[in-house]
Amino acid sequence: MMDIQYSDDVIAFNRECKLDIISNCTKRAGIFGGEIFGDYLRDVIVARKRSPNCDVEIINKIFIWFKCQEEADRFLDMMGSSLIEVDESHYNMIKHGMNIVSIYIVILPDVPVSDINVNLLTYNAHYDTLVSYGSEKIEEILQLISEKRAVILGDYVRCDDDLCDIKRNYLQKGWRVTLQNSTKILPDDVTLEWITQEFNDIKSPTVNKADSKDEPQNTYNEKEILTDFNSHIESLQCLFLKLLKK
């Protein structure tokens, strides 16, 4: 069977149709407090806000965060048969018999992010509002995203799956990623051993002996301090006796 070659215009048209369908879905989620976070927000929504006509990569999965079960249930009821449950919290959005995108529903009272600082940005599509749940302001996170810079939160990377996630979603896309409280950029071929060593260095920084020479040193010992103290006492006693004689 011969492969069909589509023109760039057809590919772009299909992409925009998919994005419109996804946008309608996320707007419905926003009605009930659903907030988008992760790849789709970072690589599609933020990119299009910065440059409305730019090419974007189609993301195959979307994460939607609800603060309670009731909000999520009302969204699922509104979407009806267009969302097909795959397993707990995972749904496929079907349109005209096609699988448009996978949707992952996260239900937690607090923001469900503990991996990368730029993922602490969320978006409510219904109200068209961005929210930062991290220490950085919205503008600061948007700047980091535009520059493709990110910081790993805490000690997130502790297994091969975490490392693969960082490589696939960041390093292979040209991002410069550092560990928290470090300025070293992760190399493209980063290993768990490299990251573990960096974690240890951050937690237990080595003391530079050369620098310690410049620090002021206490030259007094206990004997000298005691002698000084006794001398002051004797002086006060003499002064007191003189005052009595008067």
LODOKOL-180595 format. One line per field, with one value per atom (N, C-alpha, C): residue number from 0; residue in three letters; atom name; y, x, z. Coordinates in steps of 0.1 Angstrom, whole numbers, always signed. Layout:
pos	[NUM/...]
code	[ALA/...]
site	[CA/...]
yy	[Y/...]
xx	[X/...]
zz	[Z/...]
REM end
This chain:
pos	[0/0/0/1/1/1/2/2/2/3/3/3/4/4/4/5/5/5/6/6/6/7/7/7/8/8/8/9/9/9/10/10/10/11/11/11/12/12/12/13/13/13/14/14/14/15/15/15/16/16/16/17/17/17/18/18/18/19/19/19/20/20/20/21/21/21/22/22/22/23/23/23/24/24/24/25/25/25/26/26/26/27/27/27/28/28/28/29/29/29/30/30/30/31/31/31/32/32/32/33/33/33/34/34/34/35/35/35/36/36/36/37/37/37/38/38/38/39/39/39/40/40/40/41/41/41/42/42/42/43/43/43/44/44/44/45/45/45/46/46/46/47/47/47/48/48/48/49/49/49/50/50/50/51/51/51/52/52/52/53/53/53/54/54/54/55/55/55/56/56/56/57/57/57/58/58/58/59/59/59/60/60/60/61/61/61/62/62/62/63/63/63/64/64/64/65/65/65/66/66/66/67/67/67/68/68/68/69/69/69/70/70/70/71/71/71/72/72/72/73/73/73/74/74/74/75/75/75/76/76/76/77/77/77/78/78/78/79/79/79/80/80/80/81/81/81/82/82/82/83/83/83/84/84/84/85/85/85/86/86/86/87/87/87/88/88/88/89/89/89/90/90/90/91/91/91/92/92/92/93/93/93/94/94/94/95/95/95/96/96/96/97/97/97/98/98/98/99/99/99/100/100/100/101/101/101/102/102/102/103/103/103/104/104/104/105/105/105/106/106/106/107/107/107/108/108/108/109/109/109/110/110/110/111/111/111/112/112/112/113/113/113/114/114/114/115/115/115/116/116/116/117/117/117/118/118/118/119/119/119/120/120/120/121/121/121/122/122/122/123/123/123/124/124/124/125/125/125/126/126/126/127/127/127/128/128/128/129/129/129/130/130/130/131/131/131/132/132/132/133/133/133/134/134/134/135/135/135/136/136/136/137/137/137/138/138/138/139/139/139/140/140/140/141/141/141/142/142/142/143/143/143/144/144/144/145/145/145/146/146/146/147/147/147/148/148/148/149/149/149/150/150/150/151/151/151/152/152/152/153/153/153/154/154/154/155/155/155/156/156/156/157/157/157/158/158/158/159/159/159/160/160/160/161/161/161/162/162/162/163/163/163/164/164/164/165/165/165/166/166/166/167/167/167/168/168/168/169/169/169/170/170/170/171/171/171/172/172/172/173/173/173/174/174/174/175/175/175/176/176/176/177/177/177/178/178/178/179/179/179/180/180/180/181/181/181/182/182/182/183/183/183/184/184/184/185/185/185/186/186/186/187/187/187/188/188/188/189/189/189/190/190/190/191/191/191/192/192/192/193/193/193/194/194/194/195/195/195/196/196/196/197/197/197/198/198/198/199/199/199/200/200/200/201/201/201/202/202/202/203/203/203/204/204/204/205/205/205/206/206/206/207/207/207/208/208/208/209/209/209/210/210/210/211/211/211/212/212/212/213/213/213/214/214/214/215/215/215/216/216/216/217/217/217/218/218/218/219/219/219/220/220/220/221/221/221/222/222/222/223/223/223/224/224/224/225/225/225/226/226/226/227/227/227/228/228/228/229/229/229/230/230/230/231/231/231/232/232/232/233/233/233/234/234/234/235/235/235/236/236/236/237/237/237/238/238/238/239/239/239/240/240/240/241/241/241/242/242/242/243/243/243/244/244/244/245/245/245]
code	[MET/MET/MET/MET/MET/MET/ASP/ASP/ASP/ILE/ILE/ILE/GLN/GLN/GLN/TYR/TYR/TYR/SER/SER/SER/ASP/ASP/ASP/ASP/ASP/ASP/VAL/VAL/VAL/ILE/ILE/ILE/ALA/ALA/ALA/PHE/PHE/PHE/ASN/ASN/ASN/ARG/ARG/ARG/GLU/GLU/GLU/CYS/CYS/CYS/LYS/LYS/LYS/LEU/LEU/LEU/ASP/ASP/ASP/ILE/ILE/ILE/ILE/ILE/ILE/SER/SER/SER/ASN/ASN/ASN/CYS/CYS/CYS/THR/THR/THR/LYS/LYS/LYS/ARG/ARG/ARG/ALA/ALA/ALA/GLY/GLY/GLY/ILE/ILE/ILE/PHE/PHE/PHE/GLY/GLY/GLY/GLY/GLY/GLY/GLU/GLU/GLU/ILE/ILE/ILE/PHE/PHE/PHE/GLY/GLY/GLY/ASP/ASP/ASP/TYR/TYR/TYR/LEU/LEU/LEU/ARG/ARG/ARG/ASP/ASP/ASP/VAL/VAL/VAL/ILE/ILE/ILE/VAL/VAL/VAL/ALA/ALA/ALA/ARG/ARG/ARG/LYS/LYS/LYS/ARG/ARG/ARG/SER/SER/SER/PRO/PRO/PRO/ASN/ASN/ASN/CYS/CYS/CYS/ASP/ASP/ASP/VAL/VAL/VAL/GLU/GLU/GLU/ILE/ILE/ILE/ILE/ILE/ILE/ASN/ASN/ASN/LYS/LYS/LYS/ILE/ILE/ILE/PHE/PHE/PHE/ILE/ILE/ILE/TRP/TRP/TRP/PHE/PHE/PHE/LYS/LYS/LYS/CYS/CYS/CYS/GLN/GLN/GLN/GLU/GLU/GLU/GLU/GLU/GLU/ALA/ALA/ALA/ASP/ASP/ASP/ARG/ARG/ARG/PHE/PHE/PHE/LEU/LEU/LEU/ASP/ASP/ASP/MET/MET/MET/MET/MET/MET/GLY/GLY/GLY/SER/SER/SER/SER/SER/SER/LEU/LEU/LEU/ILE/ILE/ILE/GLU/GLU/GLU/VAL/VAL/VAL/ASP/ASP/ASP/GLU/GLU/GLU/SER/SER/SER/HIS/HIS/HIS/TYR/TYR/TYR/ASN/ASN/ASN/MET/MET/MET/ILE/ILE/ILE/LYS/LYS/LYS/HIS/HIS/HIS/GLY/GLY/GLY/MET/MET/MET/ASN/ASN/ASN/ILE/ILE/ILE/VAL/VAL/VAL/SER/SER/SER/ILE/ILE/ILE/TYR/TYR/TYR/ILE/ILE/ILE/VAL/VAL/VAL/ILE/ILE/ILE/LEU/LEU/LEU/PRO/PRO/PRO/ASP/ASP/ASP/VAL/VAL/VAL/PRO/PRO/PRO/VAL/VAL/VAL/SER/SER/SER/ASP/ASP/ASP/ILE/ILE/ILE/ASN/ASN/ASN/VAL/VAL/VAL/ASN/ASN/ASN/LEU/LEU/LEU/LEU/LEU/LEU/THR/THR/THR/TYR/TYR/TYR/ASN/ASN/ASN/ALA/ALA/ALA/HIS/HIS/HIS/TYR/TYR/TYR/ASP/ASP/ASP/THR/THR/THR/LEU/LEU/LEU/VAL/VAL/VAL/SER/SER/SER/TYR/TYR/TYR/GLY/GLY/GLY/SER/SER/SER/GLU/GLU/GLU/LYS/LYS/LYS/ILE/ILE/ILE/GLU/GLU/GLU/GLU/GLU/GLU/ILE/ILE/ILE/LEU/LEU/LEU/GLN/GLN/GLN/LEU/LEU/LEU/ILE/ILE/ILE/SER/SER/SER/GLU/GLU/GLU/LYS/LYS/LYS/ARG/ARG/ARG/ALA/ALA/ALA/VAL/VAL/VAL/ILE/ILE/ILE/LEU/LEU/LEU/GLY/GLY/GLY/ASP/ASP/ASP/TYR/TYR/TYR/VAL/VAL/VAL/ARG/ARG/ARG/CYS/CYS/CYS/ASP/ASP/ASP/ASP/ASP/ASP/ASP/ASP/ASP/LEU/LEU/LEU/CYS/CYS/CYS/ASP/ASP/ASP/ILE/ILE/ILE/LYS/LYS/LYS/ARG/ARG/ARG/ASN/ASN/ASN/TYR/TYR/TYR/LEU/LEU/LEU/GLN/GLN/GLN/LYS/LYS/LYS/GLY/GLY/GLY/TRP/TRP/TRP/ARG/ARG/ARG/VAL/VAL/VAL/THR/THR/THR/LEU/LEU/LEU/GLN/GLN/GLN/ASN/ASN/ASN/SER/SER/SER/THR/THR/THR/LYS/LYS/LYS/ILE/ILE/ILE/LEU/LEU/LEU/PRO/PRO/PRO/ASP/ASP/ASP/ASP/ASP/ASP/VAL/VAL/VAL/THR/THR/THR/LEU/LEU/LEU/GLU/GLU/GLU/TRP/TRP/TRP/ILE/ILE/ILE/THR/THR/THR/GLN/GLN/GLN/GLU/GLU/GLU/PHE/PHE/PHE/ASN/ASN/ASN/ASP/ASP/ASP/ILE/ILE/ILE/LYS/LYS/LYS/SER/SER/SER/PRO/PRO/PRO/THR/THR/THR/VAL/VAL/VAL/ASN/ASN/ASN/LYS/LYS/LYS/ALA/ALA/ALA/ASP/ASP/ASP/SER/SER/SER/LYS/LYS/LYS/ASP/ASP/ASP/GLU/GLU/GLU/PRO/PRO/PRO/GLN/GLN/GLN/ASN/ASN/ASN/THR/THR/THR/TYR/TYR/TYR/ASN/ASN/ASN/GLU/GLU/GLU/LYS/LYS/LYS/GLU/GLU/GLU/ILE/ILE/ILE/LEU/LEU/LEU/THR/THR/THR/ASP/ASP/ASP/PHE/PHE/PHE/ASN/ASN/ASN/SER/SER/SER/HIS/HIS/HIS/ILE/ILE/ILE/GLU/GLU/GLU/SER/SER/SER/LEU/LEU/LEU/GLN/GLN/GLN/CYS/CYS/CYS/LEU/LEU/LEU/PHE/PHE/PHE/LEU/LEU/LEU/LYS/LYS/LYS/LEU/LEU/LEU/LEU/LEU/LEU/LYS/LYS/LYS/LYS/LYS/LYS]
site	[N/CA/C/N/CA/C/N/CA/C/N/CA/C/N/CA/C/N/CA/C/N/CA/C/N/CA/C/N/CA/C/N/CA/C/N/CA/C/N/CA/C/N/CA/C/N/CA/C/N/CA/C/N/CA/C/N/CA/C/N/CA/C/N/CA/C/N/CA/C/N/CA/C/N/CA/C/N/CA/C/N/CA/C/N/CA/C/N/CA/C/N/CA/C/N/CA/C/N/CA/C/N/CA/C/N/CA/C/N/CA/C/N/CA/C/N/CA/C/N/CA/C/N/CA/C/N/CA/C/N/CA/C/N/CA/C/N/CA/C/N/CA/C/N/CA/C/N/CA/C/N/CA/C/N/CA/C/N/CA/C/N/CA/C/N/CA/C/N/CA/C/N/CA/C/N/CA/C/N/CA/C/N/CA/C/N/CA/C/N/CA/C/N/CA/C/N/CA/C/N/CA/C/N/CA/C/N/CA/C/N/CA/C/N/CA/C/N/CA/C/N/CA/C/N/CA/C/N/CA/C/N/CA/C/N/CA/C/N/CA/C/N/CA/C/N/CA/C/N/CA/C/N/CA/C/N/CA/C/N/CA/C/N/CA/C/N/CA/C/N/CA/C/N/CA/C/N/CA/C/N/CA/C/N/CA/C/N/CA/C/N/CA/C/N/CA/C/N/CA/C/N/CA/C/N/CA/C/N/CA/C/N/CA/C/N/CA/C/N/CA/C/N/CA/C/N/CA/C/N/CA/C/N/CA/C/N/CA/C/N/CA/C/N/CA/C/N/CA/C/N/CA/C/N/CA/C/N/CA/C/N/CA/C/N/CA/C/N/CA/C/N/CA/C/N/CA/C/N/CA/C/N/CA/C/N/CA/C/N/CA/C/N/CA/C/N/CA/C/N/CA/C/N/CA/C/N/CA/C/N/CA/C/N/CA/C/N/CA/C/N/CA/C/N/CA/C/N/CA/C/N/CA/C/N/CA/C/N/CA/C/N/CA/C/N/CA/C/N/CA/C/N/CA/C/N/CA/C/N/CA/C/N/CA/C/N/CA/C/N/CA/C/N/CA/C/N/CA/C/N/CA/C/N/CA/C/N/CA/C/N/CA/C/N/CA/C/N/CA/C/N/CA/C/N/CA/C/N/CA/C/N/CA/C/N/CA/C/N/CA/C/N/CA/C/N/CA/C/N/CA/C/N/CA/C/N/CA/C/N/CA/C/N/CA/C/N/CA/C/N/CA/C/N/CA/C/N/CA/C/N/CA/C/N/CA/C/N/CA/C/N/CA/C/N/CA/C/N/CA/C/N/CA/C/N/CA/C/N/CA/C/N/CA/C/N/CA/C/N/CA/C/N/CA/C/N/CA/C/N/CA/C/N/CA/C/N/CA/C/N/CA/C/N/CA/C/N/CA/C/N/CA/C/N/CA/C/N/CA/C/N/CA/C/N/CA/C/N/CA/C/N/CA/C/N/CA/C/N/CA/C/N/CA/C/N/CA/C/N/CA/C/N/CA/C/N/CA/C/N/CA/C/N/CA/C/N/CA/C/N/CA/C/N/CA/C/N/CA/C/N/CA/C/N/CA/C/N/CA/C/N/CA/C/N/CA/C/N/CA/C/N/CA/C/N/CA/C/N/CA/C/N/CA/C/N/CA/C/N/CA/C/N/CA/C/N/CA/C/N/CA/C/N/CA/C/N/CA/C/N/CA/C/N/CA/C/N/CA/C/N/CA/C/N/CA/C/N/CA/C/N/CA/C/N/CA/C/N/CA/C/N/CA/C/N/CA/C/N/CA/C/N/CA/C/N/CA/C/N/CA/C/N/CA/C/N/CA/C/N/CA/C/N/CA/C/N/CA/C/N/CA/C/N/CA/C/N/CA/C/N/CA/C/N/CA/C/N/CA/C/N/CA/C/N/CA/C/N/CA/C]
yy	[-12/+0/+12/+22/+34/+44/+49/+59/+72/+79/+91/+103/+111/+123/+135/+141/+153/+166/+176/+189/+195/+205/+212/+219/+224/+231/+222/+209/+200/+196/+194/+191/+202/+214/+226/+227/+224/+225/+214/+202/+192/+195/+201/+205/+216/+226/+236/+231/+221/+215/+208/+201/+194/+204/+215/+225/+231/+234/+239/+230/+217/+208/+207/+207/+206/+219/+230/+243/+243/+238/+238/+229/+218/+209/+216/+222/+229/+241/+247/+258/+253/+241/+235/+231/+226/+222/+235/+246/+258/+263/+260/+264/+258/+246/+240/+240/+250/+252/+244/+237/+229/+237/+234/+242/+233/+238/+231/+233/+222/+224/+214/+216/+207/+210/+200/+201/+210/+207/+214/+229/+233/+247/+253/+246/+252/+253/+243/+242/+247/+248/+252/+265/+265/+277/+289/+287/+299/+303/+293/+296/+305/+301/+308/+321/+323/+336/+346/+340/+349/+352/+342/+343/+336/+342/+335/+326/+329/+321/+312/+310/+302/+287/+279/+265/+259/+249/+243/+228/+221/+206/+201/+192/+186/+177/+181/+173/+162/+150/+139/+137/+144/+143/+156/+158/+170/+167/+175/+173/+184/+180/+190/+187/+198/+197/+203/+194/+199/+198/+207/+207/+197/+193/+183/+174/+163/+153/+159/+166/+172/+180/+188/+197/+188/+178/+169/+161/+156/+149/+158/+170/+179/+181/+183/+184/+171/+160/+147/+145/+149/+149/+158/+170/+179/+173/+167/+161/+149/+142/+130/+120/+115/+103/+107/+120/+124/+120/+117/+112/+98/+89/+75/+71/+66/+62/+51/+53/+42/+35/+42/+37/+49/+46/+57/+69/+80/+94/+96/+86/+87/+85/+95/+94/+98/+92/+96/+104/+116/+124/+120/+116/+111/+121/+124/+133/+127/+126/+120/+107/+99/+86/+86/+98/+99/+102/+96/+99/+112/+122/+135/+137/+134/+136/+128/+124/+118/+128/+127/+136/+129/+135/+130/+139/+134/+142/+140/+151/+151/+158/+151/+157/+158/+170/+172/+186/+188/+202/+212/+207/+216/+212/+222/+220/+207/+199/+186/+186/+194/+195/+195/+186/+185/+182/+185/+182/+194/+203/+214/+227/+238/+250/+256/+255/+261/+254/+242/+235/+240/+249/+255/+266/+268/+277/+269/+274/+268/+278/+272/+281/+276/+286/+283/+289/+280/+283/+291/+288/+295/+310/+313/+326/+333/+325/+329/+336/+328/+333/+324/+329/+322/+324/+313/+314/+308/+314/+308/+304/+291/+285/+283/+289/+288/+301/+302/+314/+325/+321/+331/+337/+349/+355/+350/+352/+347/+352/+365/+370/+364/+360/+354/+340/+332/+319/+319/+329/+331/+334/+342/+345/+332/+324/+312/+302/+301/+293/+298/+311/+316/+314/+314/+311/+297/+288/+274/+271/+277/+274/+269/+259/+253/+248/+247/+242/+230/+220/+208/+211/+208/+211/+200/+204/+194/+184/+171/+160/+151/+157/+150/+138/+140/+129/+119/+108/+97/+84/+83/+70/+72/+61/+61/+68/+65/+71/+87/+92/+106/+112/+105/+110/+110/+99/+98/+110/+113/+124/+137/+140/+152/+153/+141/+141/+143/+136/+136/+150/+155/+167/+180/+179/+192/+191/+183/+183/+181/+171/+168/+179/+188/+200/+212/+211/+223/+231/+226/+233/+232/+243/+243/+241/+230/+226/+225/+231/+230/+224/+220/+215/+228/+226/+237/+240/+253/+258/+255/+253/+250/+258/+261/+268/+259/+246/+237/+232/+233/+229/+214/+207/+192/+190/+181/+177/+168/+168/+160/+145/+141/+126/+124/+133/+132/+118/+114/+101/+103/+93/+94/+96/+90/+91/+106/+113/+127/+135/+133/+140/+137/+125/+121/+128/+129/+136/+151/+156/+171/+173/+165/+166/+166/+157/+155/+168/+173/+185/+197/+198/+209/+208/+196/+195/+196/+192/+192/+199/+212/+219/+218/+216/+215/+229/+230/+242/+245/+257/+261/+265/+257/+261/+274/+276/+288/+301/+300/+311/+313/+302/+303/+311/+312/+319/+334/+339/+353/+357/+347/+349/+354/+363/+368/+356/+355/+344/+350/+342/+346/+342/+352/+349/+347/+349/+347/+333/+329/+316/+318/+307/+308/+315/+312/+317/+332/+337/+351/+359/+352/+359/+360/+349/+349/+360/+361/+371/+385/+387/+400/+404/+394/+395/+399/+392/+394/+408/+412/+426/+436/+435/+444/+445/+433/+432/+439/+437/+444/+459/+464/+479/+484/+477/+481/+481/+471/+471/+483/+487/+498/+511/+512/+524/+525/+513/+513/+517/+512/+516/+531/+536/+551/+559/+554/+561/+560/+549/+547/+557/+558/+567/+581/+585/+599/+601]
xx	[+9/+0/+9/+6/+14/+11/+22/+20/+15/+5/+0/+8/+13/+21/+12/+11/+2/+11/+5/+12/+13/+22/+23/+10/+3/-10/-20/-21/-30/-26/-13/-8/-12/-9/-12/-27/-35/-50/-55/-49/-53/-49/-37/-32/-41/-45/-53/-67/-72/-85/-84/-73/-71/-70/-63/-61/-74/-83/-96/-104/-104/-112/-106/-93/-87/-90/-90/-93/-107/-117/-131/-132/-124/-124/-118/-107/-101/-109/-116/-125/-136/-141/-152/-147/-134/-128/-127/-123/-121/-134/-146/-158/-160/-154/-155/-142/-134/-121/-109/-111/-100/-89/-77/-65/-55/-50/-41/-27/-19/-5/+4/+17/+26/+29/+32/+36/+27/+14/+5/+5/+5/+5/+18/+29/+42/+45/+42/+47/+36/+24/+13/+7/+1/-7/+2/+13/+22/+29/+32/+38/+29/+16/+6/+3/+4/+1/+12/+25/+36/+36/+32/+32/+20/+9/-4/-3/+5/+6/+18/+25/+37/+33/+42/+41/+43/+34/+36/+35/+42/+41/+28/+22/+10/+14/+8/+11/+0/+4/-5/-12/-8/-15/-17/-27/-30/-33/-28/-31/-40/-51/-61/-62/-60/-61/-74/-81/-92/-89/-95/-92/-101/-112/-121/-128/-133/-139/-152/-159/-172/-169/-159/-156/-152/-144/-140/-152/-161/-173/-182/-184/-192/-186/-173/-167/-169/-167/-168/-183/-192/-206/-209/-203/-205/-199/-187/-180/-188/-195/-202/-194/-200/-194/-181/-178/-166/-153/-155/-143/-145/-136/-137/-127/-131/-123/-113/-100/-90/-87/-84/-83/-85/-83/-86/-78/-86/-80/-75/-76/-70/-82/-83/-94/-88/-95/-92/-103/-100/-110/-112/-124/-128/-136/-133/-141/-141/-153/-155/-147/-148/-141/-126/-121/-106/-102/-91/-85/-77/-83/-76/-65/-67/-57/-60/-50/-53/-54/-63/-65/-64/-55/-53/-59/-68/-75/-68/-63/-57/-65/-69/-77/-69/-66/-58/-62/-61/-64/-53/-40/-29/-23/-16/-10/-2/-5/+1/+15/+24/+37/+48/+58/+69/+82/+81/+93/+101/+94/+101/+94/+102/+96/+87/+89/+81/+67/+66/+53/+44/+49/+41/+32/+32/+23/+11/-1/-13/-21/-31/-39/-54/-63/-77/-82/-86/-89/-102/-111/-124/-123/-115/-113/-100/-93/-80/-71/-68/-60/-49/-37/-25/-23/-18/-15/-2/+6/+19/+18/+21/+20/+34/+44/+58/+63/+76/+81/+83/+84/+85/+71/+72/+60/+56/+44/+39/+49/+53/+61/+75/+80/+93/+92/+82/+81/+79/+71/+70/+83/+92/+105/+114/+113/+121/+116/+103/+98/+103/+103/+107/+122/+130/+144/+148/+138/+140/+149/+146/+154/+145/+149/+141/+150/+143/+150/+143/+150/+145/+142/+130/+126/+131/+136/+140/+150/+147/+155/+146/+139/+129/+135/+147/+152/+159/+152/+157/+157/+151/+150/+151/+152/+154/+142/+130/+118/+119/+123/+124/+134/+145/+156/+152/+145/+140/+130/+122/+112/+119/+130/+138/+144/+150/+157/+147/+136/+126/+119/+115/+107/+115/+127/+135/+148/+158/+171/+171/+163/+162/+155/+148/+142/+150/+162/+171/+170/+163/+162/+175/+178/+189/+183/+187/+181/+191/+188/+197/+190/+198/+192/+190/+181/+178/+190/+193/+205/+218/+217/+230/+229/+241/+242/+247/+250/+255/+243/+245/+235/+237/+225/+226/+231/+241/+246/+236/+236/+227/+227/+239/+240/+241/+234/+233/+229/+235/+232/+227/+221/+217/+229/+240/+252/+256/+256/+260/+250/+237/+228/+229/+231/+233/+245/+256/+268/+265/+258/+254/+246/+236/+227/+236/+245/+254/+263/+268/+276/+268/+255/+247/+244/+241/+237/+249/+261/+273/+284/+284/+294/+307/+318/+331/+336/+344/+350/+363/+364/+377/+387/+397/+407/+414/+417/+424/+416/+403/+395/+394/+395/+394/+406/+417/+429/+426/+417/+414/+404/+398/+388/+395/+389/+396/+396/+407/+409/+409/+403/+403/+417/+425/+439/+439/+428/+428/+426/+433/+430/+424/+420/+413/+421/+434/+443/+444/+445/+446/+434/+422/+409/+408/+412/+410/+419/+432/+441/+435/+430/+424/+412/+404/+393/+397/+407/+412/+418/+425/+431/+420/+409/+398/+392/+391/+385/+394/+407/+416/+415/+414/+413/+401/+390/+377/+378/+385/+386/+394/+405/+413/+404/+397/+388/+378/+373/+363/+369/+381/+387/+390/+395/+397/+385/+374/+361/+357/+359/+356/+364/+377/+386/+381/+375/+370/+358]
zz	[+0/+0/+0/-9/-10/+1/+6/+17/+10/+17/+12/+18/+9/+13/+13/+25/+26/+25/+19/+18/+32/+33/+45/+49/+39/+42/+48/+43/+48/+63/+65/+78/+88/+84/+92/+95/+85/+87/+97/+96/+105/+119/+120/+134/+140/+132/+138/+141/+134/+137/+150/+153/+165/+177/+174/+185/+189/+179/+182/+190/+187/+195/+209/+210/+224/+232/+225/+231/+237/+229/+234/+247/+247/+258/+270/+269/+280/+286/+277/+281/+290/+286/+294/+308/+308/+321/+330/+323/+331/+338/+332/+338/+352/+354/+367/+375/+372/+379/+374/+363/+358/+353/+357/+353/+345/+334/+326/+331/+331/+335/+327/+327/+320/+305/+297/+284/+275/+275/+266/+269/+282/+286/+281/+284/+282/+267/+259/+245/+235/+239/+230/+234/+246/+250/+252/+259/+261/+248/+240/+227/+218/+218/+210/+216/+229/+235/+231/+230/+226/+211/+203/+188/+183/+181/+177/+165/+156/+143/+142/+153/+153/+152/+146/+145/+159/+163/+176/+174/+183/+182/+189/+182/+188/+200/+211/+223/+225/+227/+227/+240/+250/+263/+270/+278/+285/+299/+308/+323/+327/+333/+339/+353/+361/+376/+381/+389/+396/+411/+419/+433/+441/+435/+442/+431/+436/+427/+421/+428/+422/+410/+410/+398/+386/+389/+378/+372/+381/+377/+368/+372/+364/+350/+349/+336/+328/+334/+327/+322/+330/+326/+314/+314/+303/+290/+291/+279/+274/+282/+278/+271/+260/+252/+244/+244/+236/+244/+257/+265/+268/+264/+266/+277/+288/+299/+295/+297/+294/+307/+318/+331/+341/+353/+363/+360/+358/+356/+342/+333/+319/+309/+300/+291/+277/+266/+253/+247/+241/+236/+221/+218/+205/+197/+185/+176/+162/+157/+143/+142/+153/+152/+154/+156/+157/+172/+176/+189/+188/+194/+193/+202/+215/+225/+238/+245/+258/+269/+278/+289/+302/+311/+324/+334/+342/+353/+366/+372/+385/+395/+406/+416/+429/+433/+445/+450/+463/+469/+466/+464/+461/+447/+442/+429/+428/+418/+417/+410/+414/+407/+417/+414/+423/+415/+402/+393/+388/+381/+374/+378/+380/+384/+374/+361/+351/+350/+356/+356/+367/+376/+386/+381/+367/+361/+356/+358/+354/+346/+339/+330/+330/+333/+332/+318/+309/+296/+295/+304/+303/+307/+317/+321/+315/+307/+301/+311/+322/+333/+336/+338/+342/+357/+364/+378/+381/+389/+393/+408/+410/+423/+429/+422/+427/+433/+435/+441/+430/+417/+406/+402/+398/+393/+379/+374/+361/+350/+351/+340/+340/+352/+354/+348/+350/+345/+330/+325/+310/+304/+310/+305/+305/+316/+316/+305/+302/+292/+278/+276/+263/+261/+272/+271/+272/+274/+276/+287/+299/+311/+322/+329/+340/+351/+363/+375/+380/+383/+389/+404/+408/+422/+432/+443/+453/+447/+451/+446/+437/+428/+419/+412/+406/+398/+406/+409/+417/+411/+399/+392/+377/+369/+355/+348/+353/+347/+348/+359/+361/+352/+350/+342/+327/+323/+309/+306/+316/+315/+312/+320/+319/+305/+301/+288/+276/+277/+266/+264/+276/+275/+276/+280/+281/+274/+278/+272/+257/+252/+238/+230/+237/+230/+232/+237/+237/+250/+261/+273/+281/+288/+298/+312/+318/+330/+341/+353/+364/+376/+386/+399/+407/+417/+426/+434/+436/+443/+436/+423/+416/+402/+397/+384/+373/+377/+366/+358/+345/+335/+333/+333/+330/+316/+315/+301/+294/+281/+273/+277/+280/+284/+299/+306/+321/+326/+337/+343/+357/+363/+377/+386/+383/+391/+392/+380/+379/+388/+387/+395/+409/+413/+427/+433/+426/+430/+432/+423/+424/+436/+438/+450/+463/+464/+475/+477/+466/+467/+472/+467/+471/+486/+491/+505/+514/+510/+518/+510/+509/+501/+508/+499/+505/+509/+519/+524/+517/+512/+505/+515/+517/+528/+525/+512/+508/+512/+511/+515/+530/+537/+552/+558/+551/+556/+557/+549/+549/+560/+566/+577/+590/+597/+610/+620/+626/+636/+650/+659/+673/+679/+683/+688/+703/+710/+725/+728/+739/+745/+759/+765/+778/+789/+790/+800/+799/+786/+784/+787/+784/+787/+802/+810/+824/+831/+825/+831/+828/+817/+813/+823/+826/+834/+849/+854/+867/+869/+858/+858/+859/+852/+853/+867/+873/+887/+897/+896/+905/+903/+891/+889/+895/+894/+900/+915/+921/+935/+941/+934/+938/+937/+927/+925/+936/+940/+951/+964/+967/+980/+980/+970/+969/+972/+967/+969/+984/+990/+1004/+1013/+1010/+1018/+1018/+1007/+1006/+1015]
REM end
